[in-house]
Amino acid sequence: MRFTNSPPGRDSYHHGNLREALIAAALVMIAERGPAGFSFAEVARAAGVSPAAPYRHFRDRNALIAEVARLGFERFAADLEAGWNDGRPDPVTAIENCGRAYLSFARREPASYAAMFEPGFPLEDDAALLRASEAAFGVIRRAADAACAVHPGPGRPPAMMVALHLWAMAHGIASLFIGRPSAGRRRLPMSPEDLLEAGLLVYMQSLGLNGTQR
């Protein structure tokens, strides 16, 4: 199920969709104010229910944010997998496609992306959220493993280092130039995708990796 930023109907609870209504309301508020910009009671009011009703599904506000983020990470991981496409047509080109999928998700789902990376509490506080986050990073790690495996050697770079660099590059560009609207958002003379592609090209070539190696 994909959640949008459309506010839930006030009869959502009566139709038995309280959990979904709360998540949808939280996404709207995150898009408007950020993950830390609202209270549990405000989410309940936006969903058209009493302040006590959300506790039927979430122990507190952090649990609601964690669920928004967990669902986001699941969709994010699926997008990264599709971009990676089992390393086709070659690992380095597939990494570029994976990076584009990364930016596309941040652009398409800015509220989910904000909850995923700015939840306001450590990921370790919610085991399900931590697992979803690690699964998403796992796609990037497998991509780095595949790219490093085709390095002609010697001097093969460590895959974990490469994975962290790839993640940092994509996340940095998404955070600076995409994401939730912000008065501080910087303007680019090129698209974020072109910037990421150029950065990946320079980085991968500096490691002795390119898309033609087998």
Secondary structure as the mmCIF struct_conf table of DSSP 4:
data_model
#
loop_
_struct_conf.conf_type_id
_struct_conf.id
_struct_conf.beg_label_comp_id
_struct_conf.beg_label_asym_id
_struct_conf.beg_label_seq_id
_struct_conf.end_label_comp_id
_struct_conf.end_label_asym_id
_struct_conf.end_label_seq_id
BEND BEND1 ASN A 5 SER A 6
HELX_LH_PP_P HELX_LH_PP_P1 PRO A 7 GLY A 9
TURN_TY1_P TURN_TY1_P1 ARG A 10 SER A 12
HELX_RH_3T_P HELX_RH_3T_P1 TYR A 13 HIS A 15
TURN_TY1_P TURN_TY1_P2 GLY A 16 GLY A 16
HELX_RH_AL_P HELX_RH_AL_P1 LEU A 18 ARG A 33
TURN_TY1_P TURN_TY1_P3 PRO A 35 ALA A 36
BEND BEND2 GLY A 37 GLY A 37
HELX_RH_AL_P HELX_RH_AL_P2 PHE A 40 ALA A 47
TURN_TY1_P TURN_TY1_P4 GLY A 48 GLY A 48
BEND BEND3 VAL A 49 VAL A 49
TURN_TY1_P TURN_TY1_P5 PRO A 51 ALA A 52
HELX_RH_3T_P HELX_RH_3T_P2 ALA A 53 ARG A 56
TURN_TY1_P TURN_TY1_P6 HIS A 57 HIS A 57
BEND BEND4 ARG A 59 ASP A 60
HELX_RH_AL_P HELX_RH_AL_P3 ARG A 61 TRP A 84
HELX_RH_3T_P HELX_RH_3T_P3 ASN A 85 GLY A 87
BEND BEND5 PRO A 89 PRO A 89
HELX_RH_AL_P HELX_RH_AL_P4 PRO A 91 ARG A 108
HELX_RH_AL_P HELX_RH_AL_P5 PRO A 110 PHE A 117
BEND BEND6 GLY A 120 PHE A 121
HELX_RH_3T_P HELX_RH_3T_P4 LEU A 123 ASP A 125
HELX_RH_AL_P HELX_RH_AL_P6 ALA A 127 ALA A 149
TURN_TY1_P TURN_TY1_P7 VAL A 150 VAL A 150
BEND BEND7 GLY A 153 GLY A 155
HELX_LH_PP_P HELX_LH_PP_P2 ARG A 156 PRO A 158
HELX_RH_AL_P HELX_RH_AL_P7 ALA A 159 PHE A 177
BEND BEND8 ILE A 178 ARG A 180
TURN_TY1_P TURN_TY1_P8 ALA A 183 GLY A 184
HELX_LH_PP_P HELX_LH_PP_P3 ARG A 185 ARG A 187
BEND BEND9 PRO A 189 MET A 190
HELX_RH_AL_P HELX_RH_AL_P8 PRO A 192 SER A 206
TURN_TY1_P TURN_TY1_P9 LEU A 207 GLY A 208
TURN_TY1_P TURN_TY1_P10 GLY A 211 THR A 212
#
